[in-house]
Each structure stands twice: as C-alpha cells, then as structure tokens.
Amino acid sequence: MLKELLEYVAKSLVTCPDKVSVEEEIEGTSIVLRLSVDSDDMGKVIGKQGRTAKAIRTLIKAVATRENVKVMVEIV
C-alpha cells in the first residue's frame, strides 16, 4: 500500500509519469522505498529547499505509523 501511494503521489507531480518507479526493500523491521524519476523531473519531486521531498516523506511516514510500520523514502 505504501509503495502504491508513493507512486501515485510522484506520478501526479512529474511531467513523465511513465518513468516513475518505486522499489520496495525490507530491511529488518523497516521498509525502504526507493523512488526514481526522470532526471528532468527530479527538481519537481525534490522542490525548493527539499520541501516537496520532505512533504512526501511526512505523508508516507504518517500512513506507515497508522499501520505500525517503519518506513524510509529515498529519492534516487
């Protein structure tokens, strides 16, 4: 569910939604979500001073907290 949410949010921000991909990796008791987008869309996902990236991470962590899961979002 977290993977799909992150993918949905990222696709709604970028110009090339077909190049958005999210990899999910389980490390111990936490989940690592790696978001990759087209290089031209990287600025849109990160935002000014990282505000958009921080908002995305906050949203995903809020949903994960409700499910008692630890999650990290990496933008690569």
C-alpha positions as CSV (number, residue, x, y, z in Angstrom):
1,M,0.0,0.0,0.0
2,L,2.8,2.4,0.8
3,K,4.5,1.7,-2.5
4,E,1.4,2.4,-4.4
5,L,0.7,5.6,-2.5
6,L,4.3,6.9,-3.2
7,E,4.0,6.0,-6.8
8,Y,0.6,7.8,-7.1
9,V,1.9,11.0,-5.5
10,A,5.1,11.0,-7.6
11,K,3.2,10.5,-10.8
12,S,0.9,13.4,-10.1
13,L,3.9,15.7,-9.6
14,V,6.1,14.9,-12.7
15,T,5.9,15.5,-16.4
16,C,6.8,12.0,-17.4
17,P,4.7,9.7,-15.2
18,D,5.7,6.6,-17.2
19,K,9.3,6.9,-15.9
20,V,8.4,6.8,-12.3
21,S,9.3,3.7,-10.4
22,V,9.3,2.6,-6.8
23,E,11.4,-0.2,-5.4
24,E,10.4,-1.7,-2.1
25,E,13.1,-3.4,0.1
26,I,12.5,-4.9,3.5
27,E,15.5,-4.3,5.9
28,G,14.9,-5.9,9.3
29,T,11.8,-4.3,10.8
30,S,11.6,-1.4,8.4
31,I,10.7,-0.8,4.7
32,V,12.9,1.2,2.4
33,L,11.1,2.7,-0.6
34,R,13.4,4.0,-3.4
35,L,11.7,6.4,-5.7
36,S,13.3,7.1,-9.1
37,V,12.1,9.6,-11.7
38,D,13.3,11.0,-15.0
39,S,16.3,13.3,-14.5
40,D,14.3,16.3,-15.8
41,D,11.6,15.7,-13.2
42,M,14.0,15.4,-10.2
43,G,13.6,19.1,-9.3
44,K,9.8,18.8,-9.2
45,V,10.0,15.9,-6.8
46,I,12.6,17.5,-4.5
47,G,11.1,21.0,-4.6
48,K,12.6,24.2,-3.4
49,Q,15.0,23.6,-0.5
50,G,13.7,20.0,-0.4
51,R,10.2,21.0,0.8
52,T,8.3,18.7,-1.6
53,A,10.5,15.7,-0.8
54,K,10.0,16.4,2.9
55,A,6.2,16.6,2.5
56,I,6.2,13.3,0.6
57,R,8.3,11.6,3.3
58,T,6.0,13.0,6.0
59,L,2.9,11.7,4.2
60,I,4.3,8.2,3.7
61,K,5.5,8.1,7.4
62,A,2.1,9.2,8.6
63,V,0.4,6.3,6.8
64,A,3.1,3.9,7.9
65,T,2.7,4.9,11.5
66,R,-1.0,4.1,11.3
67,E,0.0,0.6,10.2
68,N,2.7,0.2,12.8
69,V,5.5,0.0,10.2
70,K,8.8,1.9,10.0
71,V,9.5,3.3,6.5
72,M,12.3,5.3,4.8
73,V,11.8,7.1,1.5
74,E,14.9,7.6,-0.7
75,I,14.8,9.6,-3.9
76,V,17.4,8.3,-6.3
